[in-house]
Amino acid sequence: MAFVQGIFISCRYIVFLFTVPFFRTQHTLFFYSIQVLAGYELLASSCHLKMGDYKKKEIEKTISFFY
C-alpha cells in the first residue's frame, strides 16, 4: 500500500512541475515539497522491503539527485 501511495504522490509532483508557473507562491511550494518528500520516503521504504539494500541505494541516489 505504501508503494502505491508513494507512486501517487510522485505523480502529483510531476503535475506540480507543470503548474508551478501558474501558482508560484511560497505556501504552495512548501506544501508540495513536503508531499513529495513524504512520497519518496514511502516509495523508498516499500521498495526496500521488496528489493533489498542494492535497490534501496539506487533509489536513494535518485532521490538525492532531485534534492
PyMOL Python script that loads the backbone (N, CA, C, O; Angstrom):
from pymol import cmd

cmd.read_pdbstr("""\
ATOM      1  N   MET A   1       0.833  -1.211   0.000  1.00  0.00           N
ATOM      2  CA  MET A   1       0.000   0.000   0.000  1.00  0.00           C
ATOM      3  C   MET A   1       0.861   1.251   0.000  1.00  0.00           C
ATOM      4  O   MET A   1       0.557   2.222  -0.694  1.00  0.00           O
ATOM      5  N   ALA A   2       1.936   1.227   0.780  1.00  0.00           N
ATOM      6  CA  ALA A   2       2.823   2.389   0.833  1.00  0.00           C
ATOM      7  C   ALA A   2       3.440   2.653  -0.531  1.00  0.00           C
ATOM      8  O   ALA A   2       3.644   3.805  -0.914  1.00  0.00           O
ATOM      9  N   PHE A   3       3.737   1.585  -1.262  1.00  0.00           N
ATOM     10  CA  PHE A   3       4.325   1.719  -2.598  1.00  0.00           C
ATOM     11  C   PHE A   3       3.378   2.484  -3.524  1.00  0.00           C
ATOM     12  O   PHE A   3       3.795   3.389  -4.247  1.00  0.00           O
ATOM     13  N   VAL A   4       2.098   2.107  -3.491  1.00  0.00           N
ATOM     14  CA  VAL A   4       1.092   2.772  -4.325  1.00  0.00           C
ATOM     15  C   VAL A   4       0.958   4.238  -3.937  1.00  0.00           C
ATOM     16  O   VAL A   4       0.870   5.107  -4.804  1.00  0.00           O
ATOM     17  N   GLN A   5       0.941   4.516  -2.626  1.00  0.00           N
ATOM     18  CA  GLN A   5       0.840   5.904  -2.158  1.00  0.00           C
ATOM     19  C   GLN A   5       2.054   6.711  -2.615  1.00  0.00           C
ATOM     20  O   GLN A   5       1.924   7.869  -3.014  1.00  0.00           O
ATOM     21  N   GLY A   6       3.223   6.097  -2.555  1.00  0.00           N
ATOM     22  CA  GLY A   6       4.440   6.779  -2.997  1.00  0.00           C
ATOM     23  C   GLY A   6       4.382   7.152  -4.461  1.00  0.00           C
ATOM     24  O   GLY A   6       4.750   8.262  -4.843  1.00  0.00           O
ATOM     25  N   ILE A   7       3.918   6.220  -5.283  1.00  0.00           N
ATOM     26  CA  ILE A   7       3.789   6.498  -6.720  1.00  0.00           C
ATOM     27  C   ILE A   7       2.760   7.596  -6.950  1.00  0.00           C
ATOM     28  O   ILE A   7       2.977   8.492  -7.766  1.00  0.00           O
ATOM     29  N   PHE A   8       1.650   7.532  -6.240  1.00  0.00           N
ATOM     30  CA  PHE A   8       0.592   8.532  -6.387  1.00  0.00           C
ATOM     31  C   PHE A   8       1.113   9.926  -6.058  1.00  0.00           C
ATOM     32  O   PHE A   8       0.864  10.876  -6.800  1.00  0.00           O
ATOM     33  N   ILE A   9       1.836  10.051  -4.946  1.00  0.00           N
ATOM     34  CA  ILE A   9       2.361  11.359  -4.538  1.00  0.00           C
ATOM     35  C   ILE A   9       3.434  11.823  -5.518  1.00  0.00           C
ATOM     36  O   ILE A   9       3.529  13.017  -5.805  1.00  0.00           O
ATOM     37  N   SER A  10       4.241  10.903  -6.035  1.00  0.00           N
ATOM     38  CA  SER A  10       5.253  11.259  -7.024  1.00  0.00           C
ATOM     39  C   SER A  10       4.607  11.774  -8.307  1.00  0.00           C
ATOM     40  O   SER A  10       5.110  12.707  -8.932  1.00  0.00           O
ATOM     41  N   CYS A  11       3.491  11.162  -8.693  1.00  0.00           N
ATOM     42  CA  CYS A  11       2.752  11.630  -9.875  1.00  0.00           C
ATOM     43  C   CYS A  11       2.209  13.032  -9.642  1.00  0.00           C
ATOM     44  O   CYS A  11       2.195  13.859 -10.553  1.00  0.00           O
ATOM     45  N   ARG A  12       1.763  13.296  -8.422  1.00  0.00           N
ATOM     46  CA  ARG A  12       1.282  14.641  -8.102  1.00  0.00           C
ATOM     47  C   ARG A  12       2.410  15.652  -8.223  1.00  0.00           C
ATOM     48  O   ARG A  12       2.185  16.801  -8.602  1.00  0.00           O
ATOM     49  N   TYR A  13       3.632  15.220  -7.899  1.00  0.00           N
ATOM     50  CA  TYR A  13       4.786  16.101  -8.023  1.00  0.00           C
ATOM     51  C   TYR A  13       5.030  16.463  -9.484  1.00  0.00           C
ATOM     52  O   TYR A  13       5.338  17.612  -9.802  1.00  0.00           O
ATOM     53  N   ILE A  14       4.891  15.476 -10.373  1.00  0.00           N
ATOM     54  CA  ILE A  14       5.077  15.735 -11.797  1.00  0.00           C
ATOM     55  C   ILE A  14       4.034  16.736 -12.287  1.00  0.00           C
ATOM     56  O   ILE A  14       4.355  17.655 -13.040  1.00  0.00           O
ATOM     57  N   VAL A  15       2.787  16.554 -11.858  1.00  0.00           N
ATOM     58  CA  VAL A  15       1.728  17.506 -12.207  1.00  0.00           C
ATOM     59  C   VAL A  15       2.081  18.889 -11.663  1.00  0.00           C
ATOM     60  O   VAL A  15       1.870  19.904 -12.328  1.00  0.00           O
ATOM     61  N   PHE A  16       2.622  18.914 -10.443  1.00  0.00           N
ATOM     62  CA  PHE A  16       3.010  20.175  -9.820  1.00  0.00           C
ATOM     63  C   PHE A  16       4.050  20.918 -10.650  1.00  0.00           C
ATOM     64  O   PHE A  16       3.991  22.142 -10.766  1.00  0.00           O
ATOM     65  N   LEU A  17       5.007  20.181 -11.231  1.00  0.00           N
ATOM     66  CA  LEU A  17       6.050  20.822 -12.040  1.00  0.00           C
ATOM     67  C   LEU A  17       5.444  21.620 -13.187  1.00  0.00           C
ATOM     68  O   LEU A  17       5.968  22.667 -13.568  1.00  0.00           O
ATOM     69  N   PHE A  18       4.334  21.120 -13.738  1.00  0.00           N
ATOM     70  CA  PHE A  18       3.689  21.824 -14.835  1.00  0.00           C
ATOM     71  C   PHE A  18       2.848  23.003 -14.357  1.00  0.00           C
ATOM     72  O   PHE A  18       2.577  23.928 -15.123  1.00  0.00           O
ATOM     73  N   THR A  19       2.439  22.971 -13.097  1.00  0.00           N
ATOM     74  CA  THR A  19       1.578  24.046 -12.589  1.00  0.00           C
ATOM     75  C   THR A  19       2.351  25.134 -11.842  1.00  0.00           C
ATOM     76  O   THR A  19       1.780  26.163 -11.481  1.00  0.00           O
ATOM     77  N   VAL A  20       3.648  24.911 -11.609  1.00  0.00           N
ATOM     78  CA  VAL A  20       4.456  25.899 -10.878  1.00  0.00           C
ATOM     79  C   VAL A  20       4.381  27.297 -11.496  1.00  0.00           C
ATOM     80  O   VAL A  20       4.199  28.270 -10.764  1.00  0.00           O
ATOM     81  N   PRO A  21       4.516  27.430 -12.833  1.00  0.00           N
ATOM     82  CA  PRO A  21       4.467  28.778 -13.398  1.00  0.00           C
ATOM     83  C   PRO A  21       3.156  29.512 -13.122  1.00  0.00           C
ATOM     84  O   PRO A  21       3.130  30.742 -13.083  1.00  0.00           O
ATOM     85  N   PHE A  22       2.077  28.770 -12.932  1.00  0.00           N
ATOM     86  CA  PHE A  22       0.773  29.392 -12.710  1.00  0.00           C
ATOM     87  C   PHE A  22       0.518  29.709 -11.239  1.00  0.00           C
ATOM     88  O   PHE A  22      -0.167  30.681 -10.919  1.00  0.00           O
ATOM     89  N   PHE A  23       1.063  28.900 -10.357  1.00  0.00           N
ATOM     90  CA  PHE A  23       0.847  29.099  -8.918  1.00  0.00           C
ATOM     91  C   PHE A  23       2.184  29.228  -8.209  1.00  0.00           C
ATOM     92  O   PHE A  23       2.599  28.328  -7.478  1.00  0.00           O
ATOM     93  N   ARG A  24       2.849  30.339  -8.424  1.00  0.00           N
ATOM     94  CA  ARG A  24       4.200  30.485  -7.881  1.00  0.00           C
ATOM     95  C   ARG A  24       4.147  31.204  -6.532  1.00  0.00           C
ATOM     96  O   ARG A  24       4.549  32.361  -6.413  1.00  0.00           O
ATOM     97  N   THR A  25       3.649  30.501  -5.532  1.00  0.00           N
ATOM     98  CA  THR A  25       3.630  31.071  -4.188  1.00  0.00           C
ATOM     99  C   THR A  25       4.449  30.192  -3.260  1.00  0.00           C
ATOM    100  O   THR A  25       4.547  28.983  -3.470  1.00  0.00           O
ATOM    101  N   GLN A  26       5.025  30.781  -2.258  1.00  0.00           N
ATOM    102  CA  GLN A  26       5.855  30.022  -1.327  1.00  0.00           C
ATOM    103  C   GLN A  26       5.044  28.987  -0.568  1.00  0.00           C
ATOM    104  O   GLN A  26       5.525  27.891  -0.283  1.00  0.00           O
ATOM    105  N   HIS A  27       3.818  29.343  -0.247  1.00  0.00           N
ATOM    106  CA  HIS A  27       2.977  28.423   0.509  1.00  0.00           C
ATOM    107  C   HIS A  27       2.757  27.130  -0.282  1.00  0.00           C
ATOM    108  O   HIS A  27       2.899  26.031   0.255  1.00  0.00           O
ATOM    109  N   THR A  28       2.409  27.278  -1.565  1.00  0.00           N
ATOM    110  CA  THR A  28       2.168  26.116  -2.415  1.00  0.00           C
ATOM    111  C   THR A  28       3.435  25.295  -2.572  1.00  0.00           C
ATOM    112  O   THR A  28       3.403  24.066  -2.503  1.00  0.00           O
ATOM    113  N   LEU A  29       4.548  25.980  -2.784  1.00  0.00           N
ATOM    114  CA  LEU A  29       5.825  25.299  -2.975  1.00  0.00           C
ATOM    115  C   LEU A  29       6.196  24.496  -1.732  1.00  0.00           C
ATOM    116  O   LEU A  29       6.633  23.349  -1.827  1.00  0.00           O
ATOM    117  N   PHE A  30       6.018  25.111  -0.576  1.00  0.00           N
ATOM    118  CA  PHE A  30       6.332  24.453   0.684  1.00  0.00           C
ATOM    119  C   PHE A  30       5.453  23.223   0.889  1.00  0.00           C
ATOM    120  O   PHE A  30       5.937  22.156   1.266  1.00  0.00           O
ATOM    121  N   PHE A  31       4.156  23.386   0.635  1.00  0.00           N
ATOM    122  CA  PHE A  31       3.202  22.297   0.811  1.00  0.00           C
ATOM    123  C   PHE A  31       3.565  21.104  -0.075  1.00  0.00           C
ATOM    124  O   PHE A  31       3.580  19.961   0.381  1.00  0.00           O
ATOM    125  N   TYR A  32       3.856  21.389  -1.349  1.00  0.00           N
ATOM    126  CA  TYR A  32       4.158  20.298  -2.271  1.00  0.00           C
ATOM    127  C   TYR A  32       5.505  19.649  -1.983  1.00  0.00           C
ATOM    128  O   TYR A  32       5.659  18.444  -2.181  1.00  0.00           O
ATOM    129  N   SER A  33       6.478  20.419  -1.523  1.00  0.00           N
ATOM    130  CA  SER A  33       7.781  19.816  -1.219  1.00  0.00           C
ATOM    131  C   SER A  33       7.659  18.807  -0.085  1.00  0.00           C
ATOM    132  O   SER A  33       8.318  17.768  -0.096  1.00  0.00           O
ATOM    133  N   ILE A  34       6.806  19.120   0.902  1.00  0.00           N
ATOM    134  CA  ILE A  34       6.568  18.165   1.989  1.00  0.00           C
ATOM    135  C   ILE A  34       5.875  16.916   1.452  1.00  0.00           C
ATOM    136  O   ILE A  34       6.227  15.798   1.826  1.00  0.00           O
ATOM    137  N   GLN A  35       4.898  17.105   0.583  1.00  0.00           N
ATOM    138  CA  GLN A  35       4.184  15.975  -0.017  1.00  0.00           C
ATOM    139  C   GLN A  35       5.143  15.083  -0.798  1.00  0.00           C
ATOM    140  O   GLN A  35       5.079  13.857  -0.712  1.00  0.00           O
ATOM    141  N   VAL A  36       6.028  15.713  -1.559  1.00  0.00           N
ATOM    142  CA  VAL A  36       6.973  14.960  -2.392  1.00  0.00           C
ATOM    143  C   VAL A  36       7.941  14.164  -1.535  1.00  0.00           C
ATOM    144  O   VAL A  36       8.194  12.988  -1.800  1.00  0.00           O
ATOM    145  N   LEU A  37       8.485  14.808  -0.501  1.00  0.00           N
ATOM    146  CA  LEU A  37       9.407  14.095   0.396  1.00  0.00           C
ATOM    147  C   LEU A  37       8.710  12.918   1.048  1.00  0.00           C
ATOM    148  O   LEU A  37       9.297  11.844   1.180  1.00  0.00           O
ATOM    149  N   ALA A  38       7.462  13.109   1.458  1.00  0.00           N
ATOM    150  CA  ALA A  38       6.701  12.020   2.067  1.00  0.00           C
ATOM    151  C   ALA A  38       6.501  10.891   1.060  1.00  0.00           C
ATOM    152  O   ALA A  38       6.612   9.715   1.404  1.00  0.00           O
ATOM    153  N   GLY A  39       6.209  11.253  -0.170  1.00  0.00           N
ATOM    154  CA  GLY A  39       6.008  10.253  -1.222  1.00  0.00           C
ATOM    155  C   GLY A  39       7.259   9.451  -1.482  1.00  0.00           C
ATOM    156  O   GLY A  39       7.205   8.228  -1.610  1.00  0.00           O
ATOM    157  N   TYR A  40       8.392  10.135  -1.560  1.00  0.00           N
ATOM    158  CA  TYR A  40       9.645   9.432  -1.816  1.00  0.00           C
ATOM    159  C   TYR A  40      10.048   8.560  -0.636  1.00  0.00           C
ATOM    160  O   TYR A  40      10.618   7.484  -0.819  1.00  0.00           O
ATOM    161  N   GLU A  41       9.754   9.023   0.572  1.00  0.00           N
ATOM    162  CA  GLU A  41      10.034   8.197   1.751  1.00  0.00           C
ATOM    163  C   GLU A  41       9.214   6.903   1.710  1.00  0.00           C
ATOM    164  O   GLU A  41       9.735   5.818   1.965  1.00  0.00           O
ATOM    165  N   LEU A  42       7.944   7.035   1.391  1.00  0.00           N
ATOM    166  CA  LEU A  42       7.080   5.850   1.283  1.00  0.00           C
ATOM    167  C   LEU A  42       7.587   4.917   0.192  1.00  0.00           C
ATOM    168  O   LEU A  42       7.645   3.701   0.371  1.00  0.00           O
ATOM    169  N   LEU A  43       7.949   5.506  -0.935  1.00  0.00           N
ATOM    170  CA  LEU A  43       8.424   4.729  -2.077  1.00  0.00           C
ATOM    171  C   LEU A  43       9.704   3.989  -1.716  1.00  0.00           C
ATOM    172  O   LEU A  43       9.831   2.792  -1.975  1.00  0.00           O
ATOM    173  N   ALA A  44      10.645   4.699  -1.122  1.00  0.00           N
ATOM    174  CA  ALA A  44      11.935   4.104  -0.772  1.00  0.00           C
ATOM    175  C   ALA A  44      11.773   3.005   0.273  1.00  0.00           C
ATOM    176  O   ALA A  44      12.405   1.953   0.175  1.00  0.00           O
ATOM    177  N   SER A  45      10.929   3.246   1.271  1.00  0.00           N
ATOM    178  CA  SER A  45      10.783   2.240   2.335  1.00  0.00           C
ATOM    179  C   SER A  45      10.087   0.990   1.817  1.00  0.00           C
ATOM    180  O   SER A  45      10.469  -0.123   2.177  1.00  0.00           O
ATOM    181  N   SER A  46       9.064   1.161   0.970  1.00  0.00           N
ATOM    182  CA  SER A  46       8.364  -0.021   0.463  1.00  0.00           C
ATOM    183  C   SER A  46       9.245  -0.781  -0.534  1.00  0.00           C
ATOM    184  O   SER A  46       9.209  -2.010  -0.584  1.00  0.00           O
ATOM    185  N   CYS A  47      10.035  -0.048  -1.327  1.00  0.00           N
ATOM    186  CA  CYS A  47      10.938  -0.715  -2.262  1.00  0.00           C
ATOM    187  C   CYS A  47      12.032  -1.450  -1.498  1.00  0.00           C
ATOM    188  O   CYS A  47      12.483  -2.517  -1.916  1.00  0.00           O
ATOM    189  N   HIS A  48      12.448  -0.881  -0.393  1.00  0.00           N
ATOM    190  CA  HIS A  48      13.482  -1.524   0.424  1.00  0.00           C
ATOM    191  C   HIS A  48      12.986  -2.877   0.924  1.00  0.00           C
ATOM    192  O   HIS A  48      13.738  -3.852   0.950  1.00  0.00           O
ATOM    193  N   LEU A  49      11.731  -2.928   1.314  1.00  0.00           N
ATOM    194  CA  LEU A  49      11.170  -4.189   1.808  1.00  0.00           C
ATOM    195  C   LEU A  49      11.107  -5.235   0.703  1.00  0.00           C
ATOM    196  O   LEU A  49      11.259  -6.430   0.960  1.00  0.00           O
ATOM    197  N   LYS A  50      10.878  -4.777  -0.542  1.00  0.00           N
ATOM    198  CA  LYS A  50      10.700  -5.714  -1.640  1.00  0.00           C
ATOM    199  C   LYS A  50      11.993  -6.044  -2.373  1.00  0.00           C
ATOM    200  O   LYS A  50      12.149  -7.161  -2.867  1.00  0.00           O
ATOM    201  N   MET A  51      12.922  -5.097  -2.455  1.00  0.00           N
ATOM    202  CA  MET A  51      14.056  -5.265  -3.351  1.00  0.00           C
ATOM    203  C   MET A  51      15.406  -5.423  -2.677  1.00  0.00           C
ATOM    204  O   MET A  51      16.381  -5.815  -3.319  1.00  0.00           O
ATOM    205  N   GLY A  52      15.470  -5.121  -1.383  1.00  0.00           N
ATOM    206  CA  GLY A  52      16.735  -5.273  -0.694  1.00  0.00           C
ATOM    207  C   GLY A  52      17.614  -4.033  -0.761  1.00  0.00           C
ATOM    208  O   GLY A  52      17.219  -3.002  -1.305  1.00  0.00           O
ATOM    209  N   ASP A  53      18.813  -4.151  -0.197  1.00  0.00           N
ATOM    210  CA  ASP A  53      19.693  -2.993   0.000  1.00  0.00           C
ATOM    211  C   ASP A  53      20.169  -2.351  -1.299  1.00  0.00           C
ATOM    212  O   ASP A  53      20.241  -1.126  -1.393  1.00  0.00           O
ATOM    213  N   TYR A  54      20.493  -3.163  -2.297  1.00  0.00           N
ATOM    214  CA  TYR A  54      21.045  -2.603  -3.537  1.00  0.00           C
ATOM    215  C   TYR A  54      20.059  -1.635  -4.177  1.00  0.00           C
ATOM    216  O   TYR A  54      20.416  -0.511  -4.527  1.00  0.00           O
ATOM    217  N   LYS A  55      18.827  -2.079  -4.324  1.00  0.00           N
ATOM    218  CA  LYS A  55      17.811  -1.229  -4.946  1.00  0.00           C
ATOM    219  C   LYS A  55      17.534  -0.003  -4.091  1.00  0.00           C
ATOM    220  O   LYS A  55      17.296   1.084  -4.617  1.00  0.00           O
ATOM    221  N   LYS A  56      17.564  -0.173  -2.775  1.00  0.00           N
ATOM    222  CA  LYS A  56      17.331   0.962  -1.891  1.00  0.00           C
ATOM    223  C   LYS A  56      18.393   2.032  -2.122  1.00  0.00           C
ATOM    224  O   LYS A  56      18.087   3.224  -2.156  1.00  0.00           O
ATOM    225  N   LYS A  57      19.649   1.596  -2.282  1.00  0.00           N
ATOM    226  CA  LYS A  57      20.724   2.559  -2.549  1.00  0.00           C
ATOM    227  C   LYS A  57      20.501   3.277  -3.869  1.00  0.00           C
ATOM    228  O   LYS A  57      20.747   4.479  -3.973  1.00  0.00           O
ATOM    229  N   GLU A  58      20.039   2.552  -4.876  1.00  0.00           N
ATOM    230  CA  GLU A  58      19.756   3.159  -6.175  1.00  0.00           C
ATOM    231  C   GLU A  58      18.656   4.206  -6.050  1.00  0.00           C
ATOM    232  O   GLU A  58      18.746   5.288  -6.630  1.00  0.00           O
ATOM    233  N   ILE A  59      17.625   3.875  -5.291  1.00  0.00           N
ATOM    234  CA  ILE A  59      16.511   4.817  -5.093  1.00  0.00           C
ATOM    235  C   ILE A  59      16.993   6.052  -4.336  1.00  0.00           C
ATOM    236  O   ILE A  59      16.618   7.176  -4.669  1.00  0.00           O
ATOM    237  N   GLU A  60      17.831   5.835  -3.312  1.00  0.00           N
ATOM    238  CA  GLU A  60      18.360   6.975  -2.554  1.00  0.00           C
ATOM    239  C   GLU A  60      19.209   7.881  -3.437  1.00  0.00           C
ATOM    240  O   GLU A  60      19.183   9.102  -3.279  1.00  0.00           O
ATOM    241  N   LYS A  61      19.963   7.294  -4.368  1.00  0.00           N
ATOM    242  CA  LYS A  61      20.744   8.104  -5.311  1.00  0.00           C
ATOM    243  C   LYS A  61      19.820   8.960  -6.161  1.00  0.00           C
ATOM    244  O   LYS A  61      20.085  10.139  -6.396  1.00  0.00           O
ATOM    245  N   THR A  62      18.734   8.353  -6.616  1.00  0.00           N
ATOM    246  CA  THR A  62      17.761   9.081  -7.432  1.00  0.00           C
ATOM    247  C   THR A  62      17.139  10.225  -6.644  1.00  0.00           C
ATOM    248  O   THR A  62      16.983  11.331  -7.162  1.00  0.00           O
ATOM    249  N   ILE A  63      16.783   9.957  -5.389  1.00  0.00           N
ATOM    250  CA  ILE A  63      16.190  10.990  -4.539  1.00  0.00           C
ATOM    251  C   ILE A  63      17.190  12.119  -4.310  1.00  0.00           C
ATOM    252  O   ILE A  63      16.829  13.293  -4.382  1.00  0.00           O
ATOM    253  N   SER A  64      18.452  11.763  -4.033  1.00  0.00           N
ATOM    254  CA  SER A  64      19.455  12.801  -3.762  1.00  0.00           C
ATOM    255  C   SER A  64      19.728  13.636  -5.007  1.00  0.00           C
ATOM    256  O   SER A  64      20.173  14.779  -4.897  1.00  0.00           O
ATOM    257  N   PHE A  65      19.467  13.082  -6.190  1.00  0.00           N
ATOM    258  CA  PHE A  65      19.616  13.838  -7.436  1.00  0.00           C
ATOM    259  C   PHE A  65      18.627  15.001  -7.483  1.00  0.00           C
ATOM    260  O   PHE A  65      18.960  16.092  -7.945  1.00  0.00           O
ATOM    261  N   PHE A  66      17.401  14.754  -6.999  1.00  0.00           N
ATOM    262  CA  PHE A  66      16.373  15.793  -7.002  1.00  0.00           C
ATOM    263  C   PHE A  66      16.554  16.789  -5.865  1.00  0.00           C
ATOM    264  O   PHE A  66      16.157  17.948  -5.984  1.00  0.00           O
ATOM    265  N   TYR A  67      17.157  16.337  -4.753  1.00  0.00           N
ATOM    266  CA  TYR A  67      17.311  17.220  -3.593  1.00  0.00           C
ATOM    267  C   TYR A  67      18.770  17.380  -3.265  1.00  0.00           C
ATOM    268  O   TYR A  67      19.117  18.087  -2.318  1.00  0.00           O
TER     269      TYR A  67
END
""", "prot")
cmd.dss("prot")
cmd.show_as("cartoon", "prot")
cmd.util.cbc("prot")
cmd.orient("prot")
